[in-house]
């Protein structure tokens, strides 16, 4: 065969492979086209349906108002009354804006304090530490009538450093701080100052917060480890602290905390596309360079406002106008926090953008933090409570919960590692409401705080916290919580499939490339023109600051508003609530809000469509990281090789009274698949007060619960068969089963599976000796160590 034919034959397989790649690329391009078409069609249907529903509702309200017959002279009087009322409210509204503007100016020019309503004392000022940071630890001084017990678990609250100032977790008396104080817990707060210290990094901040939590623990030597509550961005800060200080930190509560930035559902969560649409982290670095090495927190607040313009740019202000007689103090108090803009160093903001907003590295164990190396969330040893809401458009449930399925391969790994993860999902509350709303504080946070110690009695695993409202007593709502076992597949219902994450990987790769180009080509020039004077000018010109300054006393055209408002208050004439023109005003305001929300939804639809059109195309998709193979069926066998699992299984037929009782409780809990609050509280009280459990201490009890949970999880049949080996004495068996009967409660409320497990226990212990009671009255009183010893 001649050489050309030979070369052609040798090249044929390569051409075939290229043809296959081309065919696959064409198929992917066609699939992307169909996906984009479906996305656009779905958005059109949803937005159109929502707009039609709103329009019909507004039309119905208008017809209802104007269908009533009114005499012409009555209409004239109503119009005059409304005109006077609206004009007076306009003056009062401008005066409220003037007061807010003046307060803003005073705040920016003077000392900016947290918006805490509680008095506090500073314990550690991070600005005086060896590695100075603009953070401080303060102790909340309990108000009169709210004594705290130093032996109760202390609480440390970390507020979000996301453009605003600190204190929102204690903004009201009915708040996270107030609930913890009401339950007798000492409360500590992590605050921060407007400007970062020179050279400050997030590794320094994490180290400082580790010092803070150790200080709190040292102040309560006889109490359990401090609970750490993190709000929004403070949530991932709490997770970092817990992972870096696993043996000092107690349970952590993540309220609306985004740990999975790529998570979300198509058509619902457009904020996650911002990083790709602005070209990655390079734009953030440029803003920092123009601001003389700092990132202006007002930019973050502006992004939040853009998310819901109908409320933040219209309805919030209309509500002040509509209730100008009473709404001023509430609006001013909230704006004191919302418009308190705090800065970050460029190096801090870069770490956040590259590791969280765009890189999403924290949940994958790839986020490196100074000398701490890569942060692994599996290093968190204490229980984790995650509070999310379906109404949260800033941190939707997929971003609050998605990290669990990324960190752990399945729920068995959660149990094997001795972790307890409890999540609660609210149906409608918005992002700020999660840690600001008084109703949420008195319901969800009250149950979380009340049960945080009892959660220690849970066996490791994944649970959903369900809250049930009971019949109100003396006019106050009462709530009862329960914990239902869940699988990681249950969390998948809150998110789309992972197939929409490839475009985010592309964004991360292109962002790295863009940062390199910016640092080589543009950064020197930008830094050359930057100066403190330019940074101050840009800050003053920011629209969120300008709108406050323009309506403050610094504007000479606003100065006459104050005396005019005083005159209006003296001659105030309100229109009647049923005035048709006043009612029509409210309908018109709703129509404006609906219109702004409509255009915002269209913008979100366009941004999402553009994001996937650019970053999901087959050419750029090749830049994504190589696809990792999914875990196979050998996960359980791999978990058996963990040191804790091997050690526990080696002790399956060894132990004593404490091990046997805890193993039985875990077996019964697994048979039910849920734990009610009453049972959890009885179990917790028993393990803390009855011997031999009480003398074990918190760590000893936690060790046995973990050990027995592993035995039940990996060898459930052997766990049952070896129970008699743990308590061979019949008197001890009787005492153990009486104690268990007290904890599990009324047998009439047991499920069939639990009753079947009770039958197995009877058989293993040898019925009728030590049989669990079947009468309701049998489990009324808790058996004590003393009565059992007397019986011996």
N, C-alpha and C positions, 0 to 999 in steps of 0.2 A: 504494500500500500504506500502511495507517495506521501510526502510530508504534509502537504496541505490537507489532504483527507485525514491524515492522522491527527493533526492539530484540531481539525473540525470535530473529530470524534471525541478528543479529549475535552474540548470546550463545551460539548453538548450538555453534560450534567450541570456545568456552571450556568449555562443559559437557561436550563430548566429551573434551576433554583431562583435565578433572577426573575423568570417568568412567574414562578409561584409567589415571590415577594410582591411583584407588581400586581398580580391578581388579588393577593391578600390586601394590599394597600388600597386597591380600587373597592374591594368589598368593605373595608373599614371606612373609606370616604363615603360610600353609599349609606352605610349604617349611620354615620355622623349626620349626613344630610337628613335622613329620616328622623333621627333623634331631635335635631334642631327644629324640623317641621312640627313634630309632635309637641315639642316644648312651646313653640310659638302658638300653636293651636290651643293647647291646654291653658296657657295664660289668657288668650283671648276669651275663651269660654268663661273662665273663672272671674276675670276682671269685669267682663261684660255682665255676667249674672249678678255680681255684687253691686255694680253700679245701677243696674235695673231695679234691684231690690231696694236700694237706698232711695232712688228717685221715686218709686211707687209709694214708699213710706212717707216721704216729704210731701208728695202731692196729696196723699190722704189726710195728712195733718193740716195742710192748707185748706182743703175743702171743708174739713171739720170746723175750722176757725171761722171761715167766711160764709158758710152755709146758713148761719144763724141770722135771722132778720133783725136789723137795728135801725132805729129812726135816724134820719140825717143829722139832727142836732146832737144825738148821742155819739155818733161817729165823730162829729166835729170836736166834742168835748174830749173824747178818747184820744184823738189826734193831738190836740193841744197838750193834754196831760202827758202823753208819750214824748212829745217834742221837748217839753220842759225837763222831764225825767232823764231823757237821753242826753240832753245838753249838760245837765248837772253831773250825770255819771261820767261824761267825757272829761269834765274838769277834774273830778275826783280821780279818775283813771290816770290822767297826766300827773297829778300830784303824787299818786302812788309810785309811778315810774320815776318821778323826780327823787322821792325818798330812797328808792332802791338804787338809783344812780349815785346819789350822794353817799349812801352806805358803801357802794362799790368803790367809789373813789377813796373814801377813808380807809377801806380795807386794803386797797392796793398800795396806798402811800404809808400806811402804818403797820402795826403788828397784826398778822392774820392768825386768828386763833381757831381751833377746832369748833365745830358747831355742836359739840356735846352740851346737853342741857344739865349735865351733872358737874359738880365741882370735882377737881382732881388735883393730885400732886405728882410732880415729876420725880421718878425714881432713877432713871438712867437717861442721860442726854447723849445720844450717839455722836453729836458733834464734838464731844470731848474724848471719844475713844481713840485708841491708837490708830485704827483705820477709820477715820471720821466719816460718818454718814448723817444725812439730814433726818434721822429717825429718833424717836424717844419712846421710852416706856413710862406710862403714867398709871397711877392707881386711882380708880374711881372711888370717890368718898361717898359712902352710902348716905342717903338722906335720912333725916330723923324718922324713926319708926321702921327702918329696914335693916335690922341687925344681920350681920353675916357670921357664919361659923367658920373659923380658920381651918377646921378639920374637914370641911366640905371641899370637894374638888374646885380649885380656882379656875376662872375662865380668862383667856387672853384673846382679844378681838383684834383682827387685822383688817383695816378698811382698804378699799381700792385706791391705789395711786394711779388713777386713769384720767388725769387732767383736773380733777377736783381736789379739794382739800379733805382732811380727815374728819371723822366724827359722825358720819351718817348712821353708823350702827347704834349710836346713842342720841340720835337727833330728837327723839321723843321719850317721854317717860314710859309709854307702852312700846318698848323696843327690845332688841336683844339684850342690852344692858339691864333694862328694867326687869325683864323676865328672870334673868340670872340672879339679880339682887333679891327679887321676890322669893326665890327658892333658897335663899340663904348662902349664895356663893359669892366669894370675893371676885371682883371683876377688875381686870387690867386691860389697858387699851394701848395699841401701838399707833402713835401719831407720827406725822412727818411735817417738815417745814417747806416753805414755798420753793426754795432753790436748793439743788443738791450741793454737796461739798465737792470741792475740786478733786478730780481723780476718782470719785466714788464709782464703784461698780456694783452690779447686782450680787456678785459673790460677797462683797463687803456687807451689803444689806442683809443677805441670808445669814452671814456669820453674826451680825449684830442681833438679828431676831432670835438666833440660837442662844445668845447671851441673855436676851430678855426672858425667854421661856425658862432658862435655868434659874434666873433671879426669882421668877414667880414660884418655881418649885421650891427653892430654898426658903422662901417666906412661909411656906406651908409644909413643913417637914413631915407632918403626920397625916397629910391629905394625899389622895391619889394624884397621879401626874396631871398637870394642867390640861384642860381642854382648850383647843385652839379653833376659833371661828374665823373663817376667811370669807369676806364678801367680794363677789365679782373678781377683779384682778387680785384682790387679797386672798382669793381661794388658791390660786396656783402658788402664791407666796407661802401660804400655810402648808401646802403639799411639799414644797421644797424644804421648809423648816422641819416637817415631820420626817421626811426621808433622810435629812442630814443629821437629825437628832432623835433617832428612833427610840432610845431608851429613856428619854426625858419627857417626851411629848405624850400626852394622853390622847383621847379621841379627838379627831379633827372633823369639823363641820364645814362643808363647802357650799356656800349659798350663792346660787347663780354664777358658779365659777367655771369659766371656759378652760378646759384642759384638752379638748379635742377640737382644734380650730378648723380642721377640714370637715368636721361633721356638719350635717344639715340635710334638709330635704329640698329637692328641686322645686322651684316655684314658691318657696316659703322663707328662705334665709339668705337674702342677697348680700348681707354684710360680709360674708366669708369670701366674696369675690373681689373685694377692694384691693387686696394685695396684688393680684394679677392685673387689675385694670389700671393701676398707677405705675406699673412697670417694675414691681418688686421693691427691694429695700433701698435702692439708689435714691429714690425721691425723698425718702425719710432722711437719709444722710445729708442730702442737699439742704433740707429745711433746718437740720441741726447746724450745719456749717454757716448758713445765713444768719442763724440766731446766735452766733458766736459760741458754738459748741454745746448748746442746750436745745432740747426739744420743747416747744411751747405747748403746754397742756391744753390750751384753748383749741388746738387743732383736733385733739381727741374728742373734746366736748362737741365741736362742730360736726364731727362725723356722727355722733349719737343723735344730734338734733336733725340731721338730714335723714335719719332712718324713719322718722315719723313727723314730717313737716306739718301735717294737718293739726297735730296736737301742739308741738313745740313752737311753731311759728304762727299759729292762729288761735286754736281753741284755748290754750293756756292763758293767753292774753284776753281773749273774749270773756272767759270766766271771771277775770278780774274786773273787766268793764261791766259785766252784767251784775256783779255783786260788789260793786265799788264801795258800798257802805261797810262791808264786813271782811272782804277778802284780802285787804292790804297786808295785815300782819302775817297771815299764813304764807302769802306769796313772797313777802320780803324775807321771811325766815328760810324758805326753801332756796331762794335766789342767793342767799348768803353762802350756801354750799355750792349750788349749781354754777355760780359765776365766780367761784374762787379758784383761779387758774394756777396750778402748780407745775413746775418744770421738772425735766429729767435730763441727766447728762446724755450726750450723744452715745457713749458706750453702753449706757443702760438701755436706751431705746433701741439701739442696734441689736442687742442681745434679745430683747423682747420680740422684735420684728422677725429676726432670722430664726429664732428657736421656737417661737410660738405662733405669731400671726401668719407667717409664710411657711416656715420650715416644719411646724407642728412636730418638733423633735422630742418634746417632753414625754408624751405618751409612748413614744417608741424607744425610750431609754437612750437617746442620742444627744440630749442637751447637756453640754459640759458647763460646769460652773466653777471657774477658778481652780483652786487646788483640790476641790472636792471631786473632780473628774466628772464622768457621766452620771447623771441623776437617774436612779432606778426607783420608780414608784413602788416596786415590790418591797423596798426596804422599809416602807412604813409598817410599823408593827402594831400600831394602835387602831381601833375601829375607825372607819371612815363613814360619815353620814353625808350624803349628797342630796341637796335640795334644789330641784329644778321646777320649771313651770312651762306648760304649753303656751301660755300667753307671753312668754319672754322672747322678744325679737332680737335682743342683744346676745343672750346666751341661751339658745333653745336647748331642749333636752338632748338632742344628739351631741351637742358640744359639751354639755355637762356630764353626760353618762358614757359617751363613746369610748373614753379612755379605758374603761374597765375591760372591755372585750379586746383592746389592743395590748394591755399589760398582762392579762391572764389568758391562757389558751382556752380554758373552760372553767366552770364553777368548781370542779374538783381540785383544780390547782389553787383556787382561792382557799378552799378548806385545807388542802395539804400544807399550805404556807401559814396556816393559822390566822388568816385575815378574816375580818368581819366587815362587810360593806353593806350599808343600808341606804336605800334611796327612797325619796318621796317626790312625787310629781304632782304639782298643783295644776288644776284644770285651766285657770284663766288669768292669774295675777301677772302683772307686767314685771319687767326686770327690777326696777327700783322697789316695787312692792314686796319683793322677796325679803329684803332686809330693812324696809322703811314702814310698810303698812302695819298699822296697829292691830288690825284683824288677824293678819298673819302672825304677828308676835304673840297674840293671846291664844292662838290655836296651834299652828305648826311648831313655832319656836318654843312655846310652853311645853309641848309634848316632848320635843327633842331634849330640852334642858332637863325635864323631869325624869326622863328615861335614860339619860346618858350613862349614869352609873349602872343601871340595871342591864344595859346592853352588854356589859362585861360578862353577864351570866349566859348570854347566847353562845351557842356553839359556832365555830367558824363557818362562813358561808355567805351567800348573796341573798339579801332580803329586800322586800318592798314594804315600807311602812304605810299602813292604812290607818286613817283616823276616822272614827265614827262619833257623831254627835249624839249625846245622851239627852234624856229629858232635862230641861233646864231646872236648876234649883235656885229659888229665891231670885229669879230674873237673870241669873248668870248662866251662860252656855257652858256645858261640861262636855269634855271629849275623852274618848278612850282609844288607845292605839293598839295595833297588833302588827306582827311581823310575819309576812308570808314568804316562804322560800321561793326563790326565782332561779332561772337559768339564764345564761348569757343570751340565748336565743330570744328571751323575753325583751331584752334591751334593743334587739334589732328592729322591733316594731316602731321605735321612735325615729329611725333613720332609714335612708335609702340604702341600697346595697353599696359595698365598697367600690364598685366599678366607676363611681364618679370621682374617685380620689386621684386617679392617674393625672388629670390636668393640673391638680395642685402640686404634684411632684414636678411637673414640667415648669410651673411657675417658680418653684424653689430652685431648680437648676438654672433657669434663665436669670433669676434674681442674683445668684452668685456671680454669674458672668457680667451682669450689668453693674454690680458693685465694683468688680475689678476694673471695668472700663471707666467708671466714674472716678475711682481713686487715681487711675493713671492719667486721665485726660482732663477732667473738669475740676476735681477737688482742689488742686493748688490754686487755680484762678478764683474759685468761689471763696476760699479761705482768705485769699489776698484782699478781697473787697469787703470781707466781713469785719465788723467792729462792734464794740458795745453800743455805740450811738446808733448804728443801723439796727441792731437787735431791739433797742428800745423803740425806735421808730416803727418797726414792723409789728411789735407788740401792741403799740397804741393804735395802729391802723387796723388791727384784726377786727373783723365785723362784730364778734361777740363782745369785745371791749368797747368798740365805737358806739354800739347801740345804747350802752349804759351811759357813756360819757355825754353823748348828744342830748339825752333827756335828763341830765343832771343839772345842778345849780351852776356848773361851769359854763353852761350855755346861757348867754344873757337873755335870749328869747324865752327861756323857761323860768326865769326868776319871778315874773308876775304870777305864776301858777299858784304859788303857796298862799298869798293873801286872797286870791280869787277862790281857792278851795275852802278857805276858812269861811268866807262869805256864803258859799254854796251850802256848807254844812249847817250854817245858822238858818238858812231859808230852804232847807231840803224839802222837796215835794215828790214823793214816789208815785209812780203810776200803779194802778191796781194790777194784781197778778193776772187777772183774766182780760186785761186790756188787749184787744185783738192786734194792735200794732206792736205791742211788747211781745206777744206770743209769736207773731210773724218774724220779729227780729231774731228770736231764738231759732226758728226754723231756717231762716236765711243763714245764720251762723253755722248750723249743721250742714247746710248745703255747701257752704264754702269749705268746710272741713272735708266733706265727702269728695269735693272736686279736687282738693289738694292731695288727698289720699289716692284718688284715681290716677292722677298724673305721677304720683310717687310709685304706685304699683306698675305703671307703664315703664317708668324709668328702671325699676328693679327688673322687670321682664327683659328690657333691652340689655341691661348690664349682664344678666345671666346668659342670655342668648349670645352676646358678644364674647363672653368669657369662654364658653364651650366652643364657639366657632373658631376662636384663636388657639386655645390651648388643648383642645381635644382632637385637632386635626391629625391625621396619621403621621405627617412629617414631624411635627413637634413632639408627638407622643413617643417617638423613638428616644427622646432625651430623658424620659422618665427612668427612674432606677429600675434595674431588672426585677421582674416579678418574682417574688419569693414563693416557693411551694407551700401550699396550705398544710397545717399539721395533719398528720395521718393518724391512723387508729391506735398507734402505740403510745399516745399521750399518757394513758393511765399507767402503763408499764414504766414509762420514764419517771413519773411522779413517785412510784414505789421506791425508786432509787434515791430520793431525797433523804438526807440524813435524819430529819425529824420523823419521816414516815418509817424508815427502817428501825429507828430506835423505839418508836411506839409499838410496832408490830412485834418486836422482840419482847415486849412487856405485856403481851396480850393476856397471859394467864397469871400475871403477877400484880400485886397491889393489895388493897384492903377496902375498908368500908367506904372511904371517900371516892375511890376510883369506881367502885361498883355503883354507887348512887348516881354519880355523874354520868356513867355510861348508860344506865337505865333511862335517865332523863333525856339524853340525846337520842336514844332509840325511840322513845315515845314522841319526841319532837319531830323526828324524821318521819314517823308514821303519820303524824298530823299534817306535816307540810307547812305549819304556821304556828306562831307563838302569840298568845293573847297577852295583853298588858298585865292582867291580873296574875296569870301564871308566871310571867317573867318577874314581876315584883315579888311574888312568894318565893320563887327560886332564888332571886338575888338576896332577899332577906335571910333565907335559910343558910345560904352559903356564907353570909357575912357574920351570922350570929350563933349558929349551932355548931358544936364540936362534932367531928374533928376538923370541920371546914374553916371555922373562924381563925384558928391558930395557924393555918397555912399562909395567911396573908394574900394580898391581891395577886402577886406574882405566882405564888404556889398554886392558887386556884386556877389562874389562867393557864398555867402549864398543864395541869391535869385535864382541864376542859379541852385544850388543844390535843393532848395525847389521846384521850378517849374518843374525840371526834375523828381522829385519823383511824383508829381501830375500827370504829363503826363504819367509816366510809370505805375502807379497803378490805375489811374482813367482817362483814355484818353477821354472817352465820357463826363464825368462830367467836365473835364478840358475845353472842347469846350463849353459846355452849360453855364458855369459860367463866361465866358469871358466878356459878357456885364455887369456883376455885378462889374467888376473891373474898367471899364471906361464907366460910364453911359453917360458922356457928349459927344455929337456928334462931337464937335470941337476936343476934345482930341482923339476921335476915328479916325478922319480924319488924325490928325497929327501922330498918332501911325502907321496907315497903310501906310502913306507916308514914314515914317522912315523905316518900314519893307520892303517896295518896294525898297528903296535904297539899303538895305542890301542884299536882295535876288537877285537883279540884273535883267538881261534880262529874261522876261517871256518866250521868245521863247526857252530858254535852260532848261525850267522846264520839269520834267517827268510827265507822266499822273497821277501818284499818288499825286505829288505835286500840279498839277492843280486841282485835285479833292479836296485836302485839302483847296486850295484857295477858291473853291466854298463853302465849308463848312463854312469858315471864313466869306465870304460875307453874307451867310444866318444867321449866328449867330449875326453879327453886323447890319443886316438889310440893304440889298442892296437897292439902289445904294450908300447909304451914306458910305463914307470911303472905297469904293471898291478898291481892289488892282488894279493898272494900268495894262493894257494889251498891251500898246504900249512900244516899246523899249526906246523911248526918255523920258518916264515918270520917270525913275529912275536914272537920270544923276547926280543931285545935292543932297547933303545930307541936309535934312531939319534941321533947328537949333531951339533951344529953343526960341531964340529971335524972329525969324520969326513967330513961332507959337503963341507967346504971342501977337505979333503985330496983327495977324489975329483975335485974340480974341477981 
